[in-house]
Amino acid sequence: MSTSKKDYKRITTKSLVEMKKNGEKIAMLTAYDFTMAKIVENAGIDIILVGDSASNVMAGHETTLPITLDQMIYHASSVVRASERSLVVVDLPFGSYQGNSRSALDSAIRIMKESGGHAVKLEGGSEIKESISRILTAGIPVMGHLGLTPQSIYKFGTYTVRAKEEEEAEKLKEDALLLEDLGCFALVLEKVPAKLAKEVAQSVSIPVIGIGAGNGVDGQVLVTHDMLGMTHEFHPRFLRRYLDLYVEMTGAFENYISDVKSRDFPNDNEQY
């Protein structure tokens, strides 16, 4: 299998399938605002996920459940304005697609029309197949999400690793094949055993993006604020911190406060 990297001017759903076929790993990060999205975009990211994790990261909620469709559209619109190459995938928030396929389609259409996003992501398998099918009939690309699905946290009762038991692992494998058959262009596997994730990735032709799912999948996704060390209290095994911005930013803020208090800022060269 080739591992050569093709220079894509714009990442599309077709590009991602080609990347999997060519053995090129897919890099995906979150963004919720224009400034962060512009930095991530300029670094060369393949996919920007406007995740419902904005509920935690941006708004301080304990779970992803409180964020609304209007809020997701606001965040997505900001990110889309920064995107020139990357594919922008937007989470459908809790309550906007479960149990009613017509509502699911309406929600997806609103995201596509009002934010300019390129695709939507939904959590779940066979339970939401009608919603996925209806969205796809409108020509809207869908990314699936299996394993730990944070919108169902109160059902699971914990953020622990999913599909360790055979019954749940079999359902996950069946759901992955179902999502591919329905027409999803990719899927996220969150917090599942690496061996199982690799097996799933090899069983489907669509890209599988992992978070806490080992290195046998087709790509990886992290929450940008986590990998930058801004959310310093979050320490899952799968997270690699590439910076410690919490410490760096705290130091910068303390220096600013000190300079203001001591009247060192602004100096003669920093005023008109």
C-alpha positions as CSV (number, residue, x, y, z in Angstrom):
1,M,0.0,0.0,0.0
2,S,1.3,3.4,-1.0
3,T,1.9,6.0,1.7
4,S,2.5,8.9,-0.7
5,K,0.8,12.2,0.2
6,K,-1.3,13.8,-2.5
7,D,-1.5,17.6,-2.5
8,Y,-5.2,18.3,-2.3
9,K,-6.3,21.9,-3.0
10,R,-9.6,21.2,-1.2
11,I,-10.4,18.2,1.0
12,T,-13.7,16.6,0.0
13,T,-15.5,13.4,1.0
14,K,-14.0,11.8,-2.1
15,S,-10.5,13.0,-1.0
16,L,-10.8,11.2,2.3
17,V,-11.8,7.9,0.6
18,E,-8.7,8.3,-1.6
19,M,-6.5,9.0,1.4
20,K,-7.7,5.7,3.0
21,K,-7.1,3.8,-0.2
22,N,-3.6,5.3,-0.6
23,G,-2.6,4.6,3.1
24,E,-2.4,8.3,4.0
25,K,-3.5,9.0,7.5
26,I,-6.2,11.7,8.0
27,A,-5.7,14.5,10.6
28,M,-8.7,16.0,12.2
29,L,-9.0,18.7,14.9
30,T,-11.8,20.7,16.5
31,A,-12.4,24.4,16.2
32,Y,-15.3,26.6,17.3
33,D,-14.2,30.1,16.2
34,F,-12.6,31.9,13.3
35,T,-9.2,32.6,14.9
36,M,-8.6,29.1,16.0
37,A,-9.9,27.7,12.8
38,K,-7.6,29.9,10.7
39,I,-4.6,28.7,12.6
40,V,-5.6,25.0,12.3
41,E,-6.4,25.5,8.6
42,N,-3.1,27.2,7.9
43,A,-1.3,24.3,9.6
44,G,-2.7,22.0,6.9
45,I,-5.4,20.1,8.8
46,D,-7.6,17.8,6.7
47,I,-10.8,18.0,8.6
48,I,-12.1,20.6,11.0
49,L,-14.8,19.3,13.3
50,V,-17.1,21.9,14.8
51,G,-17.9,19.6,17.7
52,D,-20.7,19.7,20.2
53,S,-17.7,19.6,22.6
54,A,-18.1,23.4,22.3
55,S,-20.7,22.9,25.0
56,N,-17.8,21.8,27.4
57,V,-14.9,23.9,26.0
58,M,-16.6,27.2,25.1
59,A,-19.6,27.3,27.5
60,G,-18.4,25.3,30.5
61,H,-21.2,22.7,30.6
62,E,-20.5,19.3,32.2
63,T,-21.9,17.5,29.1
64,T,-22.5,18.1,25.4
65,L,-26.2,17.9,25.8
66,P,-27.1,21.6,26.5
67,I,-25.7,23.1,23.3
68,T,-28.4,24.1,20.8
69,L,-28.7,24.0,17.0
70,D,-28.6,27.8,16.8
71,Q,-25.3,27.8,18.8
72,M,-23.8,25.1,16.6
73,I,-24.7,27.1,13.5
74,Y,-23.0,30.2,15.1
75,H,-19.8,28.3,15.8
76,A,-19.8,26.5,12.4
77,S,-20.4,29.8,10.5
78,S,-17.3,31.3,12.2
79,V,-15.2,28.2,11.3
80,V,-16.3,28.0,7.7
81,R,-15.2,31.6,7.1
82,A,-11.6,30.4,7.9
83,S,-11.7,27.3,5.8
84,E,-10.1,27.3,2.4
85,R,-8.7,23.7,2.1
86,S,-10.1,21.7,5.0
87,L,-13.4,19.9,5.1
88,V,-15.7,21.3,7.8
89,V,-17.9,18.7,9.6
90,V,-20.5,20.0,12.0
91,D,-22.0,18.0,14.9
92,L,-25.8,17.8,15.0
93,P,-26.5,18.5,18.7
94,F,-28.5,16.4,21.1
95,G,-32.2,16.5,20.4
96,S,-32.0,17.7,16.8
97,Y,-32.1,14.3,15.1
98,Q,-32.9,11.4,17.4
99,G,-36.4,9.8,17.0
100,N,-37.7,12.0,14.2
101,S,-36.1,11.8,10.8
102,R,-38.0,14.8,9.5
103,S,-36.5,16.9,12.3
104,A,-33.1,15.4,11.6
105,L,-33.4,16.6,8.0
106,D,-34.5,20.0,9.0
107,S,-31.6,20.3,11.4
108,A,-29.1,19.2,8.8
109,I,-30.5,21.6,6.2
110,R,-30.3,24.5,8.6
111,I,-26.6,23.7,9.3
112,M,-25.7,23.4,5.6
113,K,-27.7,26.6,4.5
114,E,-27.0,28.9,7.5
115,S,-23.4,27.9,8.3
116,G,-22.0,26.8,5.0
117,G,-20.6,23.6,6.6
118,H,-19.6,20.8,4.3
119,A,-21.0,17.8,6.2
120,V,-22.8,16.8,9.4
121,K,-21.9,14.2,12.1
122,L,-24.4,12.1,14.1
123,E,-23.9,9.8,17.0
124,G,-25.3,6.2,16.9
125,G,-25.9,3.3,14.6
126,S,-29.1,1.3,13.9
127,E,-31.1,3.5,16.3
128,I,-30.8,6.5,14.0
129,K,-30.7,4.8,10.6
130,E,-33.9,6.6,9.4
131,S,-32.5,10.0,10.3
132,I,-29.2,9.2,8.5
133,S,-31.0,8.0,5.4
134,R,-33.3,11.0,5.2
135,I,-30.4,13.4,5.5
136,L,-28.5,11.6,2.8
137,T,-31.5,11.7,0.4
138,A,-31.1,15.5,0.5
139,G,-27.5,15.2,-0.7
140,I,-26.0,16.1,2.7
141,P,-22.8,14.2,3.5
142,V,-23.0,12.3,6.9
143,M,-20.1,11.2,9.1
144,G,-21.1,8.6,11.7
145,H,-19.9,8.2,15.3
146,L,-19.8,5.0,17.2
147,G,-18.3,3.7,20.5
148,L,-18.4,6.2,23.3
149,T,-21.2,8.6,22.2
150,P,-21.1,11.6,24.6
151,Q,-24.7,12.6,23.9
152,S,-25.8,9.3,25.5
153,I,-23.7,9.8,28.6
154,Y,-26.6,9.5,31.0
155,K,-27.5,6.2,29.4
156,F,-24.0,4.8,29.8
157,G,-23.4,6.5,33.1
158,T,-19.7,6.7,32.5
159,Y,-17.0,7.9,30.0
160,T,-15.2,4.5,30.2
161,V,-14.0,2.5,27.2
162,R,-16.9,1.0,25.2
163,A,-17.3,-2.3,23.4
164,K,-15.0,-4.3,25.6
165,E,-17.7,-7.0,26.0
166,E,-18.4,-9.3,23.0
167,E,-22.1,-8.4,22.6
168,E,-21.4,-4.6,22.4
169,A,-18.4,-5.2,20.1
170,E,-20.5,-7.2,17.7
171,K,-23.1,-4.5,17.6
172,L,-20.4,-1.9,16.9
173,K,-19.1,-3.9,14.0
174,E,-22.6,-4.4,12.6
175,D,-23.3,-0.7,13.0
176,A,-20.1,0.3,11.2
177,L,-21.2,-1.8,8.2
178,L,-24.7,-0.4,8.4
179,L,-23.4,3.2,8.3
180,E,-21.3,2.4,5.3
181,D,-24.2,0.7,3.6
182,L,-26.5,3.7,4.3
183,G,-23.9,6.0,2.6
184,C,-21.9,7.7,5.4
185,F,-18.6,8.9,4.0
186,A,-16.6,8.3,7.2
187,L,-17.1,7.5,10.8
188,V,-15.5,8.3,14.2
189,L,-14.7,5.6,16.7
190,E,-14.4,7.0,20.2
191,K,-12.8,5.2,23.1
192,V,-12.9,1.6,22.0
193,P,-10.2,-1.2,22.2
194,A,-7.5,-0.7,19.6
195,K,-7.9,-4.3,18.3
196,L,-11.6,-3.8,17.6
197,A,-11.1,-0.4,16.0
198,K,-8.5,-1.8,13.6
199,E,-10.9,-4.7,12.7
200,V,-13.7,-2.2,12.0
201,A,-11.4,0.0,9.9
202,Q,-10.4,-3.0,7.8
203,S,-14.0,-4.2,7.4
204,V,-15.2,-1.0,5.7
205,S,-14.1,1.0,2.7
206,I,-14.9,4.4,4.3
207,P,-12.3,6.2,6.5
208,V,-12.4,5.5,10.2
209,I,-11.2,8.3,12.4
210,G,-10.2,7.4,15.9
211,I,-10.1,9.1,19.3
212,G,-8.9,6.8,21.9
213,A,-9.1,3.9,19.4
214,G,-5.5,3.1,18.7
215,N,-3.4,3.5,15.6
216,G,-5.0,0.9,13.4
217,V,-7.6,3.3,12.1
218,D,-7.4,5.6,9.1
219,G,-6.9,8.9,11.0
220,Q,-7.1,10.7,14.4
221,V,-9.1,13.4,15.9
222,L,-8.5,15.4,19.1
223,V,-10.1,18.4,20.7
224,T,-7.7,21.3,19.9
225,H,-8.0,22.9,23.4
226,D,-7.0,19.5,24.9
227,M,-4.0,18.9,22.7
228,L,-2.8,22.5,23.3
229,G,-3.0,22.0,27.1
230,M,-5.6,24.7,27.6
231,T,-7.9,22.2,29.4
232,H,-5.2,21.2,31.9
233,E,-7.5,19.2,34.2
234,F,-8.4,16.6,31.4
235,H,-6.0,13.6,31.4
236,P,-7.3,10.7,29.4
237,R,-4.8,8.1,28.2
238,F,-5.4,8.8,24.5
239,L,-4.5,12.5,24.8
240,R,-1.1,13.7,23.8
241,R,-0.4,17.3,24.8
242,Y,1.6,19.2,22.2
243,L,1.8,22.4,24.3
244,D,1.0,23.5,27.8
245,L,-0.8,26.7,27.0
246,Y,-2.5,26.8,30.3
247,V,0.9,27.5,32.0
248,E,2.1,29.7,29.1
249,M,-1.1,31.8,29.0
250,T,-1.3,32.1,32.8
251,G,2.2,33.4,32.9
252,A,1.5,36.0,30.1
253,F,-1.6,37.2,31.9
254,E,0.3,37.5,35.2
255,N,3.0,39.5,33.5
256,Y,0.5,41.8,31.9
257,I,-1.3,42.4,35.2
258,S,2.1,43.1,36.9
259,D,3.1,45.5,34.1
260,V,-0.2,47.4,34.4
261,K,-0.1,47.6,38.2
262,S,3.6,48.8,38.1
263,R,2.8,51.3,35.3
264,D,5.4,49.7,33.1
265,F,2.8,49.2,30.4
266,P,2.3,51.1,28.2
267,N,5.8,52.6,27.9
268,D,6.8,55.6,25.8
269,N,7.0,53.5,22.6
270,E,3.5,52.0,23.2
271,Q,1.5,55.2,23.1
272,Y,0.6,58.0,20.7
